[in-house]
């Protein structure tokens, strides 16, 4: 009996030992296969994810053709969209200005700030409201400087500015005065309209000059802007105005989304009359609890840090009302 028990005990020990060896041998193999399968599965999932993202990007980003309006007009004068070349030129400017989204949104914001300054002057001078879009394409409603030296919202050359009654010198340059420059632009446009009787040609002449438009009308024996063969810039000029009129007139229609608080606003100001020289505009500004930078923001036509004014001419300097800027440091 003892022998039998010993035999069974020995068999049991051997069996346990064999099972343990088999378990030790099998375990790493099993884990390795599992890890390998898991790694392959992970790679496949990652690849699938990347493909899904790429497909989503393609599906979510779409560039659409812009439906042309059935009719457009500049200052009440219709553009003949039934002509194939006119349709294509209009389509080009709508596409370019719609899909230049950052610039379009900036123009919408600036228009909200500056149109209320320009519109009443146009109305007062008998100039159609559509001409505010001419200022938009000329300067982007900024105090721009062109390579040819044209300056301000209305991009007037120094000689043209002087002819229209603006003071233009190193000390004072009224081309940078939005109100004064708008009145000057109105004078130019009224003279051009008197020449040909059409606002569209007057707008084209703002870009090409009265003499240039006169010569081309005579050479080509036509009397409409839309029948003229013109250079690249003037040839696109009216269509750029029309495109911006469409987009700024109904931004949401062209995919521009914003809230009222996103728009820019003009800071209220009051005017201070100055009829003497000012030796130091830094000190002058501090006297009104603002700094020199803020003074220049509201009076960019003051070109130097002093005003000569030996003739005792009356100037009106804008000062922002209190509460819109922090007090000047150093006061």
C-alpha positions in Angstrom: 0.0 0.0 0.0 2.8 2.4 0.9 4.5 1.5 -2.4 1.3 2.2 -4.4 0.9 5.6 -2.6 4.5 6.4 -3.3 4.0 5.5 -7.0 0.9 7.7 -7.3 2.6 10.5 -5.4 5.6 10.3 -7.9 3.2 10.4 -10.8 1.5 13.4 -9.4 4.7 15.3 -8.9 5.8 14.5 -12.4 2.4 15.6 -13.8 2.5 18.9 -12.0 6.1 19.5 -13.1 5.2 18.7 -16.7 2.1 21.0 -16.6 4.2 23.8 -15.1 6.9 23.5 -17.8 4.2 23.4 -20.5 2.6 26.5 -19.0 5.9 28.4 -18.9 6.7 27.4 -22.5 3.2 28.4 -23.8 2.7 31.6 -21.9 5.3 33.8 -23.8 4.2 32.5 -27.2 0.5 33.3 -26.4 1.3 36.8 -25.2 3.6 37.5 -28.2 0.8 36.5 -30.7 -1.7 38.7 -28.8 0.6 41.7 -28.8 1.4 41.2 -32.5 -2.3 41.0 -33.4 -3.0 44.1 -31.2 -0.2 46.1 -32.8 -1.4 45.2 -36.3 -4.9 46.1 -35.3 -3.7 49.4 -33.9 -1.9 50.2 -37.1 -4.9 49.4 -39.2 -7.1 51.6 -37.0 -4.6 54.5 -37.2 -4.5 54.2 -41.0 -8.3 54.1 -41.2 -8.5 57.1 -38.9 -6.1 59.1 -41.1 -8.1 58.1 -44.2 -11.3 59.2 -42.5 -9.9 62.6 -41.5 -8.6 63.2 -45.0 -11.9 62.2 -46.5 -13.7 64.5 -44.0 -11.4 67.4 -44.9 -12.2 67.0 -48.6 -15.9 66.7 -47.9 -16.1 69.6 -45.4 -14.1 72.1 -47.5 -15.9 73.2 -50.6 -15.4 76.0 -53.1 -18.6 77.0 -54.8 -19.3 79.0 -57.9 -20.9 82.3 -57.1 -24.3 82.7 -58.7 -24.3 86.0 -60.7 -27.1 88.4 -59.8 -29.7 88.8 -62.6 -28.9 92.5 -62.8 -26.4 95.0 -61.3 -26.1 98.7 -61.7 -23.6 101.4 -60.7 -25.2 104.7 -59.7 -28.4 103.6 -61.5 -26.6 102.7 -64.7 -27.1 99.0 -65.5 -24.2 96.7 -66.5 -25.1 94.6 -69.6 -24.7 91.2 -68.0 -26.2 89.6 -71.1 -22.8 90.2 -72.9 -20.5 87.1 -72.3 -17.4 89.2 -71.6 -19.3 91.4 -69.1 -20.6 88.3 -67.3 -17.1 86.8 -67.1 -15.5 90.0 -65.8 -18.2 90.4 -63.2 -17.9 86.7 -62.2 -14.1 87.1 -61.7 -14.4 90.0 -59.3 -17.2 88.3 -57.3 -15.0 85.1 -56.9 -11.8 87.0 -56.1 -13.5 89.2 -53.4 -15.7 86.5 -52.0 -12.9 84.0 -51.5 -10.4 86.5 -50.2 -12.2 86.0 -46.9 -9.8 87.9 -44.5 -9.8 91.0 -46.6 -13.6 90.8 -47.2 -14.2 90.6 -43.4 -11.9 93.6 -42.8 -13.7 95.7 -45.4 -17.1 94.8 -43.8 -15.8 95.9 -40.4 -14.2 99.1 -41.7 -17.2 100.0 -43.8 -19.3 100.0 -40.6 -16.9 102.5 -39.1 -16.3 104.8 -42.0 -19.4 104.8 -44.3 -21.3 106.9 -41.8 -18.6 109.6 -42.4 -18.5 109.3 -46.2 -22.2 108.8 -47.0 -23.6 112.2 -45.8 -20.9 114.1 -47.8 -21.7 112.2 -51.0 -25.4 113.0 -50.5 -24.7 116.7 -49.7 -22.6 117.0 -52.9 -25.1 115.2 -55.1 -22.8 112.2 -55.7 -24.5 108.7 -55.9 -24.1 106.6 -52.8 -22.4 103.9 -54.8 -19.3 106.0 -54.9 -18.5 105.0 -51.4 -17.4 101.6 -52.9 -14.9 103.5 -55.0 -13.1 104.5 -51.8 -13.2 100.9 -50.8 -11.4 99.6 -53.9 -9.0 102.5 -53.9 -7.6 102.2 -50.4 -9.4 99.4 -48.5 -10.7 102.3 -46.3 -7.2 102.8 -44.9 -4.8 105.8 -45.1 -2.9 104.0 -47.9 0.1 105.2 -49.9 0.5 104.0 -53.5 3.8 103.6 -55.3 2.9 106.6 -57.4 2.5 108.7 -54.2 -1.4 108.8 -54.1 -2.5 109.0 -50.5 -5.5 108.6 -48.2 -8.9 107.0 -48.5 -9.4 108.5 -51.9 -5.9 108.0 -53.2 -5.3 111.6 -54.4 -2.0 112.6 -55.9 -0.4 115.8 -54.3 -1.0 117.8 -57.5 -4.6 116.7 -57.8 -5.2 117.4 -54.1 -3.9 121.0 -54.5 -6.0 121.5 -57.6 -9.1 120.5 -55.6 -8.3 122.9 -52.8 -6.5 120.7 -50.3 -3.5 121.8 -48.3 -0.6 119.4 -49.1 2.8 119.9 -47.7 5.3 118.3 -45.2 3.5 119.9 -42.2 -0.2 119.4 -43.2 -1.6 116.9 -45.8 -5.4 117.1 -46.0 -5.5 114.1 -48.3 -5.4 112.2 -44.9 -8.4 114.1 -43.7 -11.3 111.8 -44.5 -13.9 114.6 -44.7 -11.8 117.1 -46.6 -10.6 114.4 -49.0 -14.2 113.2 -49.6 -15.3 116.7 -50.6 -12.3 117.0 -52.9 -13.1 113.6 -54.6 -16.7 114.8 -55.1 -15.5 117.8 -57.0 -13.4 115.7 -59.3 -16.3 113.3 -59.9 -18.8 116.0 -60.7 -16.4 117.5 -63.3 -15.9 114.1 -64.9 -19.7 113.5 -64.9 -20.2 116.8 -66.7 -17.8 115.7 -69.4 -19.7 112.6 -70.5 -23.0 112.5 -68.7 -22.4 109.1 -67.2 -21.4 108.2 -63.7 -19.7 104.9 -64.8 -17.3 106.8 -67.1 -16.7 109.4 -64.3 -15.7 106.5 -62.0 -13.4 105.0 -64.7 -11.8 108.4 -65.1 -11.0 108.5 -61.4 -8.7 105.7 -62.1 -7.4 106.4 -65.7 -7.8 110.2 -65.7 -10.2 112.4 -67.7 -7.7 112.7 -70.6 -7.1 109.0 -70.8 -10.8 108.1 -70.9 -11.5 111.0 -73.4 -8.8 109.6 -75.8 -10.0 106.0 -75.6 -13.6 107.0 -76.2 -12.6 108.9 -79.3 -10.1 106.3 -80.6 -12.7 103.5 -80.3 -15.7 105.5 -81.3 -17.9 104.4 -78.4 -19.6 106.2 -75.5 -19.9 103.5 -72.8 -17.4 102.1 -70.3 -18.6 98.6 -71.1 -17.8 99.0 -74.8 -14.2 100.2 -74.2 -11.1 98.1 -74.5 -9.0 99.2 -71.5 -5.9 98.2 -69.7 -6.0 95.6 -66.9 -6.6 98.0 -64.0 -9.2 100.3 -65.5 -10.8 97.4 -67.2 -11.5 95.7 -63.9 -12.2 98.9 -62.0 -16.0 99.2 -62.3 -16.5 95.4 -61.8 -14.5 95.5 -58.6 -16.8 98.3 -57.4 -19.9 96.3 -58.4 -18.6 93.2 -56.7 -17.9 95.0 -53.4 -21.3 96.7 -53.6 -22.9 93.2 -53.8 -20.8 91.7 -51.0 -20.9 94.6 -48.6 -24.6 95.1 -49.3 -25.4 91.5 -48.3 -22.4 89.8 -46.6 -24.4 86.8 -45.3 -25.4 85.9 -48.9 -21.7 85.5 -49.6 -20.9 83.5 -46.5 -19.5 86.2 -44.2 -20.6 85.6 -40.6 -20.2 88.1 -37.8 -21.9 89.7 -34.8 -22.6 93.3 -34.3 -19.9 93.6 -31.7 -17.3 92.3 -34.2 -17.6 95.5 -36.3 -15.5 98.5 -35.9 -16.9 101.7 -34.5 -15.8 105.4 -34.8 -14.8 106.9 -31.5 -16.8 110.1 -30.8 -14.8 113.3 -30.9 -15.1 117.0 -30.5 -13.2 119.7 -32.3 -10.7 122.2 -31.0 -10.0 125.2 -33.1 -6.3 126.2 -33.5 -5.3 129.4 -35.3 -1.7 129.7 -34.1 1.4 127.6 -34.3 1.7 124.5 -32.1 5.3 123.9 -31.1 4.8 120.4 -29.5 1.9 118.1 -30.2 3.1 115.7 -27.5 2.4 118.3 -24.9 -0.7 119.5 -26.7 -2.2 116.0 -26.6 -1.3 115.6 -22.9 -3.3 118.7 -22.2 -6.4 116.8 -23.3 -5.5 113.7 -21.3 -4.5 111.7 -24.4 -1.1 110.8 -25.9 0.5 111.7 -29.2 -0.4 108.4 -30.8 -4.1 108.9 -30.1 -3.9 112.5 -31.4 -2.5 111.3 -34.7 -5.0 108.4 -35.0 -7.8 111.0 -35.1 -5.8 113.6 -37.0 -3.6 111.8 -39.5 -3.4 115.0 -41.7 -1.0 116.5 -39.1 2.2 115.1 -40.6 4.7 116.4 -38.1 4.9 116.8 -34.3 4.3 120.5 -34.6 2.2 123.0 -36.6 3.9 125.9 -38.3 0.8 128.1 -39.2 2.5 131.4 -39.7 -0.6 132.6 -41.5 -2.9 132.0 -38.5 -5.1 129.7 -40.6 -8.0 128.0 -38.7 -7.5 124.3 -38.2 -9.9 122.0 -36.4 -8.3 119.2 -34.4 -10.3 116.2 -33.3 -10.1 115.2 -29.6 -11.7 111.9 -28.5 -14.3 112.2 -25.9 -13.4 110.9 -22.4 -13.9 107.3 -21.5 -12.7 105.6 -24.7 -9.0 105.6 -24.1 -6.8 105.1 -21.0 -5.4 108.4 -19.6 -2.1 109.4 -21.1 0.9 108.0 -19.1 3.0 110.8 -17.6 0.2 113.3 -16.9 
